């Protein structure tokens, strides 16, 4: 086979592989509706009804979730992180098609990525691009450094909260916004994963519901804390370890 034939064969194989990846991720994509301000996207993080989306997508009312199979659920916001623009939701459902989570700490500029979301209410649309940059930005009003991924995937209103995936279909980011008209920003999956673990795994052990809140400068000064945020206890599981303590 000549060089042109080999290239054509590789191109066809890559195209088919990416189509398979997109279809697989679409099964885990959800439509998020909250309040009167339109809709966004989310991704099934765990099969027991855990969904991750953007904070700004669920900031205007109790969210309702529509799955890829058109089932609808009322969602409970477990934790919000406005600084990272992330939210963790809980559905009363089991056996959902969760995505594979990748490790965004190993991302490299130039890697191929896909964005899957619901722009303008059109469900499951896919766009492709490459990672353009990796960095951190200071959260407004705090000293917290929030990592981000920049890419040239096409996003539009409704893509917010949807997954950014690598060529294997592993989620490596949560799409958040568009900057400069042609660059998209996503929150890395390791940031979202840490929020899920803090909100759910620690809660299972201690029976405590918490959410992150900014620490006022006066409190930071009194306790000598360098971090800009702390955890506010908002719920105790009845007869759980924390409740019995």
N, C-alpha and C positions, 0 to 999 in steps of 0.2 A: 504494500500500500504506500502511495506517495505521501509527501508531507501534508499536502492539502487534504487528502483523504483522512489522514490521522487527526488533523485539527478539526475537521468536520465531525468525525466520530466523537471526539472529546467534547466538542460543543454540544452535540446532541445529548450525550450522557449527562453533562452538567445541567442542561436545561430540564431534563426529565427528573434529575435528583432534586433540583430546586422546586419543581412543581410538586413533588411528593412532600417536601418539607413544608411548603405553604399549605397544602391540604391538611397535613397533620396538625399544624398550629391552629388552623381555622377551627378545628373541632374544640379547641380549648379557649377560643376567644369568646368573650361575652360583651353584650351591649349593656351599658350602664346609663340609667336615666335618673336624674336627681333634680327635682324642682322644675321651674319653667324655662330653664336656660339651655335647652337642647340636651344632647346626649354625648357620651364618650365611650371609651373602650375599657376593657379589663381583661385579665388573664387568670385562668384557674391555676392556682399555685400548688394546691394540694387537693387530692380527691375527696377529702371530707368537707368540701364546701368553702375552702379558703380562696379568696380572690384578691388580687393586687391591682390597684389602679392609681390614678393621680389624686392628690388631695383636692385640687381645684375642681375635679369632676364631681365630687360628692359633697361639696361645701355648701350646697344650696337646698338641702332637704334630704329626707331619708331615701336612699337609693333603691331602685328596683333593677333587677338583673334579668336579662333574657339570654338564655343559653343558645348555642348553635342549633340545638334541636327544637328551639322555640318554647321550651319550658320557661316559666317566669317565677321569680322568687323575690320576696322582700329581703333586703340585706341589712345586716347590722354592722355598723362601723366599729371595728374592734379597736383600732388605733389610727390616729392621724399624725402625720409628720409634715406640717406646712412648709418647714424650711427645705426639706428634700422633695416636696410636692409628691408625697406618697401616702396612700391609705390602704389599710388591710381590712377587708370585709369578710363577714361570715354568713354563709347561706345554710339553711336547714336542709342539707342534701348530702348524700354519700355516693361514692362510686363515680365521681365525675372525672372526665378526661383531663387530667392535669398535664401540664407541659413538663419537659425536661429543663432543668435549671442549669445553665452554664456558669462558669467562673469568669466574671468580667475582669478580674484582676490580670488575666492573661491575654487580654485583647491587645491587638497591634494595629497601628495606623495602616490603612490599606486593605484590611480584611473586608470581605464581602459580607453584607448584612441585608436582612429583609425586615420591613416593617409591615405588620398585619394589624388592621384596625377597621373602624367603622366611620370613615370620613363622610360628612354630610348625611349621616344616617344610612349610608350604603354599607351593608354588612360584609365583613371578610375581605376587604380589598387589600391587595399586596403591592408594595413598591420595593424597589431594590436600590442599593447604593453601596458605598464603602465607608469605613470609619475614617473620618477626616482629622480627628484630633481627640486627645484625652487630657483631662485636666481637673482642676478644682476651682470652685468659686466660693466666696464668703457669703454665707446666708445673711440676708438683710437684718441689720440690728443686732447681730451676734458675731462671735469670733469663730463660729463653726465653719469648717471647710467642707463643702458638699461636692463630692466627685461628680463628673459628668462625662458623657460620651457625645461627641459631635459627629454627625454623618451627613451625607447628601441624599438620604432617602427622602422621597416626597411625602410630606405630611399636610393635613388640612384639618379644620375643625371637626372633631369627632374621632380623630386618631389618638387623642390624649388618653393615656392610661393603657394603651395597647402595647404589645411586646415588640422589642427589637431582638431578632434572633440571628444566630450565625448560620453558616452554610449547612450545619448538621441539624438545625432546628432547635438548638438549645437557646433558651432565653438568656440574653446577656444585658438587657436593659429594658426600662419602661419608658416609652416615648412621652415627652412632657411638653415641648414647645418648639416653635420655629423662631430662629433669630436671623436677622439680616435678609429675610426673604427666601434664602436658599439653603440654609443650614439648619439641621434638626438637632435637638438636644434630647438626650435620654439619660435617665438615672440608672447607674450600673446595677446589675442584678445582685452583686454582693451587698450593696446598700439595702436593697429591698429584702433580701434574704435575712439580713441581720434584724430588720424591723419585724419581720414575721416571727422569727425565733424569739425575740424579746417579748413580743406581744402575746404569743400563744404558748410556746414551750415553757417559758418561765412561769406563765400564769397557771399552766397545768400542775406544775410542781408546788407552787405556793398558794394557789387559789386566789390570786390577786389580779385585778384588772387595772392597768395603768395606761397613761398616755404621756408622751413627752411634752413639756412646756418650757418656755424660756425662763431662765433664772434671773430675777432682778439683780442689778448690780449690788444693791445693799445686802442681799442674801449671800451672793458670791463673796463679798468682802467679809461677812461675818463668819462664814464657814471655811474661808480660804480655798474655795473651789476655783479651778482654772476653767472648767467647762462652762459653756453658756446655756446648757439645758439640763433639766432634771426630769424625774418621773413623778407624775401626780397620780395617787391612788384614787380610782374612781369607782371601784367595785370590789367586794370580797365575796368569794364563793361561800355559800352557807355551809358551815361545819367543815370548811377546808382548813389546811394547816395554818394559814394566816389568821383565819377567823377564830381558831381555837387557841392561838398563842396569847 
